[in-house]
Amino acid sequence: MKDKLIVVCGGGGFIGGHLVADLRRQGCTRIRSIDIKPLEEWYQVFEDAENLRLDLRELDSCRKALQDAEIVYNLAADMGGMGFIENHKALCMLSVLINTHLLMAAKEAGAQRFFYASSACVYAADKQTDPGVTALKEEDAYPAMPEDGYGWEKLFSERMCRHFQEDFGLTTRVARFHNVYGPHGTWDGGREKAPAAICRKVIEAQLSGKHEIEIWGDGEQTRSFMYIDDCLEGVRRLMESNVSDPLNLGSAEKVSINQLVDIVEDIAGIKLERKYDLNAPKGVNGRNSDNTLIQKYLGWEPGVHLREGMEKTYAWIHGEMTAGAASK
């Protein structure tokens, strides 16, 4: 891959920015990074990459983005944490235009490999009603009953990848991400996910002296959270594999939201009074990744413990928040 033209769609975002950085570390020299945001709003910018601002919902923009592309990573989507995806279902579903048009442009460009970032939100809701959820296997996406809006878009786009491979010979790889977190991501503004949101709330409580925290739901809902380094390693291994079916990419370390708050409180050295907003978006009651197939096919699974990853994430967000306060 080092001499091939690699295009990272969504390169100005959290995972996309980390992916560009990782490809550079691997010695890849021809990287084109695409995002709809102005360059100054990208999370990470690398001057030795070709950085383009394009709206990938448009077919012509996708053709421009993938001109001469050999390897394509699609991480572009209009999305955020549970608060965003539950209240912006139409916006989330419009991301179907991005993947559809990128697949068309990749086929026209003769791209060799196409990666699609799917989500654990594709899994059937009736298998996620209990916080003590049985870890979700890839087969549990069918019969289909995914997260409304965002989950349906992801599941449909997975099928598009499958049929472009079957009908047109475009080699596609699909990973179902389970709650990726880490530094250089969204931590406020409404699109942040639980790990970053809880870090922010704990730091706000610590800085303000008001030792309380609001938790969405009753805090008993369970999830697994994957650190960004594991995400990048999993994507690399999947792209180098011959696995054409969607594959779980997530940690198997299940915790409740209350336990996640415990971890962040311990990192901060503080104990907060908890107030529960039972009317706030909280998603399904339980979700965890079954890693049987990734172990079988890739001989590996995400292994960064949640405490370790959260320490790094907390430190970065703390630095961003205190630097912002100082500048103000």
Long-range contacts (C-beta under 8 A, 24 or more apart in sequence): 1-26, 1-28, 1-71, 2-26, 2-27, 2-28, 2-29, 3-29, 3-30, 4-28, 4-30, 4-70, 4-71, 4-112, 5-30, 5-32, 5-68, 5-69, 5-70, 5-71, 6-30, 6-31, 6-32, 6-69, 6-70, 6-71, 6-72, 6-73, 7-31, 7-32, 7-33, 7-34, 7-65, 7-66, 7-69, 7-71, 7-72, 7-73, 8-32, 8-33, 8-34, 8-73, 8-75, 9-34, 9-35, 9-56, 9-65, 9-72, 9-73, 9-74, 9-75, 9-76, 9-98, 9-102, 10-34, 10-35, 10-73, 10-74, 10-75, 10-76, 10-77, 10-117, 11-35, 11-42, 11-49, 11-51, 11-75, 12-36, 12-37, 12-39, 12-41, 12-42, 12-43, 12-44, 12-45, 13-42, 13-43, 13-75, 13-76, 14-43, 14-180, 14-182, 14-184, 14-185, 14-186, 14-228, 15-75, 15-117, 15-177, 15-180, 15-228, 15-231, 16-73, 16-75, 16-76, 17-42, 17-43, 17-44, 17-45, 17-184, 18-44, 18-182, 18-184, 18-228, 18-231, 18-232, 19-73, 19-75, 19-232, 19-235, 20-44, 20-46, 20-49, 21-46, 22-232, 22-236, 24-48, 24-49, 26-236, 32-65, 32-69, 34-65, 34-76, 35-76, 36-76, 43-184, 43-185, 44-184, 56-97, 56-98, 56-101, 56-102, 57-94, 57-95, 57-97, 57-98, 57-101, 58-97, 58-101, 59-101, 59-104, 59-105, 61-101, 62-98, 62-101, 62-102, 62-104, 62-105, 63-105, 63-108, 63-109, 65-102, 65-105, 66-102, 66-105, 66-106, 66-108, 66-109, 66-111, 67-109, 68-109, 69-106, 69-109, 69-111, 70-111, 70-112, 70-113, 71-111, 71-112, 71-113, 71-115, 71-239, 72-102, 72-106, 72-111, 72-113, 72-114, 72-115, 73-115, 73-117, 73-235, 74-98, 74-99, 74-102, 74-114, 74-115, 74-116, 74-117, 75-117, 76-102, 77-117, 77-153, 79-150, 79-191, 80-186, 80-190, 80-191, 80-192, 80-193, 81-190, 81-191, 81-192, 81-193, 81-194, 81-197, 82-193, 82-194, 82-216, 82-281, 82-282, 82-283, 83-190, 83-216, 83-280, 83-281, 84-190, 84-191, 85-121, 85-147, 85-149, 85-150, 86-149, 86-281, 86-283, 87-281, 88-149, 89-148, 89-149, 89-150, 90-149, 92-149, 92-150, 92-153, 93-149, 93-150, 93-152, 93-153, 95-153, 95-157, 96-153, 96-156, 96-157, 99-157, 99-160, 99-161, 100-157, 100-160, 103-160, 103-161, 103-164, 103-170, 103-172, 106-164, 106-170, 107-164, 107-168, 107-170, 111-170, 112-171, 113-171, 113-172, 113-173, 113-239, 114-161, 114-164, 114-170, 114-171, 114-172, 114-173, 115-172, 115-173, 115-174, 115-175, 115-235, 115-238, 115-239, 116-157, 116-158, 116-161, 116-172, 116-173, 116-174, 116-175, 117-175, 117-177, 118-154, 118-155, 118-157, 118-158, 118-174, 118-175, 118-176, 118-177, 118-246, 119-150, 119-151, 119-154, 119-176, 119-177, 120-176, 120-177, 120-178, 120-179, 120-248, 120-250, 120-287, 120-289, 121-146, 121-147, 121-150, 121-151, 121-154, 122-146, 122-147, 122-151, 122-154, 122-155, 122-158, 122-176, 122-246, 123-151, 123-287, 125-284, 128-284, 128-285, 128-286, 128-287, 129-284, 129-285, 129-286, 130-285, 130-286, 131-220, 131-221, 131-222, 131-256, 131-285, 131-286, 132-222, 132-286, 133-222, 133-254, 133-285, 133-286, 133-287, 133-288, 134-288, 134-290, 135-252, 135-254, 135-288, 135-289, 135-290, 135-291, 136-248, 136-287, 136-288, 136-289, 136-290, 137-248, 137-290, 137-292, 137-293, 138-176, 138-245, 138-246, 138-247, 138-248, 138-290, 138-293, 141-246, 147-283, 147-284, 158-246, 162-244, 165-244, 171-244, 172-244, 173-238, 173-239, 173-241, 173-243, 173-244, 174-245, 174-246, 174-247, 175-234, 175-235, 175-238, 175-246, 175-247, 175-248, 175-249, 176-246, 176-247, 176-248, 176-249, 176-250, 177-226, 177-231, 177-249, 177-250, 178-223, 178-224, 178-225, 178-226, 178-248, 178-249, 178-250, 178-251, 178-287, 178-288, 178-289, 179-223, 179-224, 179-225, 179-226, 179-250, 180-225, 180-226, 180-227, 180-228, 180-231, 181-225, 181-226, 181-227, 181-228, 181-309, 181-310, 181-313, 182-227, 182-228, 182-229, 182-309, 182-312, 182-313, 182-316, 183-228, 183-312, 183-313, 183-315, 183-316, 183-317, 184-316, 185-228, 187-317, 187-320, 187-321, 194-223, 194-225, 194-257, 194-260, 195-225, 195-260, 195-310, 195-313, 196-313, 196-317, 198-257, 198-260, 198-261, 198-264, 199-264, 199-310, 199-313, 199-314, 199-317, 199-318, 200-317, 200-321, 202-261, 202-264, 202-265, 202-268, 202-270, 202-272, 202-314, 203-268, 203-314, 203-317, 203-318, 203-321, 204-321, 205-270, 205-272, 206-268, 206-270, 207-321, 207-322, 207-325, 211-270, 211-271, 211-272, 211-273, 212-272, 212-273, 212-274, 212-275, 213-261, 213-272, 213-273, 213-274, 213-275, 214-275, 214-276, 214-277, 215-257, 215-258, 215-261, 215-274, 215-275, 215-276, 215-277, 216-257, 216-276, 216-277, 216-280, 216-281, 216-282, 217-257, 217-276, 217-277, 217-278, 217-280, 217-282, 218-276, 218-278, 218-282, 219-256, 219-257, 219-258, 219-261, 219-274, 219-276, 220-256, 220-257, 220-258, 220-285, 221-256, 221-257, 221-282, 221-283, 221-284, 221-285, 221-286, 222-254, 222-255, 222-256, 222-257, 222-285, 222-286, 222-287, 222-288, 223-254, 223-255, 223-257, 223-260, 223-286, 223-287, 223-288, 224-250, 224-251, 224-252, 224-253, 224-254, 224-255, 224-287, 224-288, 224-289, 225-251, 225-253, 225-255, 225-260, 225-306, 225-309, 226-250, 226-251, 226-289, 226-302, 226-304, 227-251, 227-302, 227-304, 227-306, 227-308, 227-309, 227-312, 228-309, 229-304, 230-302, 230-303, 230-304, 231-302, 233-300, 233-302, 234-294, 234-298, 234-300, 234-302, 237-298, 237-300, 238-298, 241-297, 241-298, 243-297, 243-298, 247-293, 247-294, 247-297, 247-298, 248-289, 248-290, 248-291, 248-293, 248-294, 249-289, 249-294, 249-302, 250-288, 250-289, 250-291, 250-302, 251-289, 251-302, 251-303, 251-304, 251-306, 252-288, 252-289, 252-290, 252-291, 252-301, 252-302, 253-305, 253-306, 254-286, 254-288, 255-306, 260-306, 260-310, 263-306, 263-307, 263-310, 264-310, 264-314, 267-307, 267-310, 267-311, 267-314, 268-314
